[in-house]
Amino acid sequence: MNEHIGGNMKKPLPHISRVSPYITPDGLMRLSKELSYLWKSKRPQVTQAVAEAAAMGDRSENAEYIYGKKQLRQIDSRIRFLAKRLSEVVVVDRIPDDTSRIFFGAWVELEDAVGNISQYRIVGPDEFDPDKGYISIDSPMARALLRKTEGEELVVRSPKGTDTFVVVSIHYDSPRVHNAKEQRGKRVGVKRRDR
């Protein structure tokens, strides 16, 4: 949880017309841990630092006091956001009945027009992480993937243009391993030869 020190906290989700309430059990645990850390550990530390800086005298020229108050406002804002968000989320903790189709929580392997393979997992908007291949259920890619089956083609429109993909595989367990290396959600650089 040290990533929150120094004001590097994730910003609240942008205000868009609709944010999906869905979250995985892991995502719920991460948000809950972050809230607990901020409330029980980080906020008391910063509050103590602000009190010590205030005791030094003139607050208008006291950089530690000013920075501490700013950090406290950021922490309080994040705490309010997390508390509200945690009261709204719906935990999806079971595999769908029809595992041949893509739903929330699925790991999906896609092939693009030139044969590159990519792997993604559809997660809640609070969990997206491009480095892990986690895409938000609200993203254009995830919306295009929902309810698709293996072998189906999909077209994804993005600010960069239009891309076409074929669903290679769908699974709901942990990510698969390619070429003896774990490849979560990145372009794995594997080219298929059977197309």
N, C-alpha and C positions, 0 to 999 in steps of 0.2 A: 504493500500500500504506500510505499515511499514515493510513488509517482505523483502524489498529490501535494508534496512539499514544494513550496516555491511558486505556487499559483499555476501548476501544470494540470489542474483538474480538467476533465472533459467538460465541454460546454453542454448545457441542456439542449435537447433536440430542437431544431428550428421549428417555429410555429408554422406548420403546414396545415392544410385543411383537415387531414385525417392521419393520425399515426396509429398503426396497429397496436393493440394491447398485448399481443402475444410475446411470450418469452420462454426460453428453455429453462429447465431446473438449474443448470449451470449459470445461466445469465441472472436468474433470480438470486442465487447465492452470491454472485459477484456484486450485484447492486446492494444487497443486504450487508455484505462485509464492508463495502465502501461507506455506507451510511453509518454503520457501527464505528468504523475507524474515525470518520470525521467527527461524530458526535462525542465519542468517549475518549479519543486520544488527541486528534489534531486540534480540535476547537479548544479544549482546555489548555494545550500547550501555547497556542497563539494568544489566548486570553491572558495567560500568565505573562507572556512576553510583552503584551500591550500594557498591562498593569505596571510592570517593571519599567518600561519606557516612559510611561506617564509620570512615574515617581521621580524621574530625572529632571523635571522642571518644564520649561517652555515647550509646550506641545506643538506650537506653530512651526518651529524650526527643527523638530525632533524627527529625523528620517525614520528611525526605528518605530516610533509611535505611528506615524502616518502610514508606513508600509504595513504594519501590523493591523491597523484598522481596515485598510483596504483588503488584506488577506482574510480578515474575519468576515467582512461583507461577502467575499467570494465563497467562503466556506458555508456561511448561513444560507446563501442563495442555493448552493448545491444541495445542502441538507433539505431545504424546503422542496426542491425539485424531486429529490430521491424519495422523500416521504410521500409526496403526492403520486409519483409514478408507481411506487410499490403498492399503493392502495388501488391502483387501476389495472395493473397487469393481470393477464390470464396465463397461468403456467400450463404449457403443453408438455405433459410428462408421459405420454403414451404414443406408441407407434400407430399410425392409421390402419384401419381394417384392410384397405386396398393398398398394399405396398408396391404395386406395379405402377402407381401414379405418384407424381411429385406433389408433396404437401409440405407444410411447415416442418422443419427439422430434418428434411431429407438431405443427404449428400448426393450431389449430382455431378456426373462426369459428362462433359460436353466436347464435341469436336467442331472446330470452326471450319470455314470454307477452304482453308489451305491444309487442313489435317492436324492442326495443333490441338492437343488435349488439355482441358482445364477442368479443375474440380472445385465445386462450391458447396456450401451448406447454407440453407435458407434458415435464417434466425430472425429474432425480433429486432426492431429498430434500435434498441438500446445495446445490442450485442455486436453489430456489424464490425468486422475487422478484416480489411483487405489482405493483411499479412497472413491471416489464417484461412482466407478464402470464405469467410462468413459474409454473406450478403443479406441485407435487410429485406424482409418480406415486402416492404413498400417500394423497393427499387424496381426500375423497369425490367431488369433481367429476371428477378424473382417473379414478378407478375406475369411475364411471358412464359415462365417455366411451370407455374402452377397447373396441376391436373394433366400435364404431359406424361407420355409413357416412353419407354425405350424405343429408339428408332424414329421418333417424331422429330420433325424439323420445326424450328421456331425462329422468328425474326424479332430482333431487339432493336428498338430505336433509342438512340442516345444523342447527346449533344454532338458527338463526333460523327454521327451518321447512322447507317443501318448495318447490322451484322446478322448473319445467318449461322445457326448452330444446329447440330443434330444431337439428341440425347443418346449418349452411349450407355450409361448405366445409372441406376437409382438404387440407393441403399440407405437404411436408417440406423446402421451400426456405426462404429468408429470408421474414420477414413481408411481407404485402401492404400496399399503401398505399391509404387511403380518403380521398376528398375532398382530394387533393393534400397531405395531412398524414400523417406516419407515425404509426400508431396501434398500438402494441405492447401487447397484453394488457389494455387498459383498455376500459371501456365507451366505445365510439366515438360514441355518440349518434346513429347513423344509424338511421333507421326504415325498414323495408321496406314497400313499398306493395302488394306482390303477394299479401299474405295476407288 
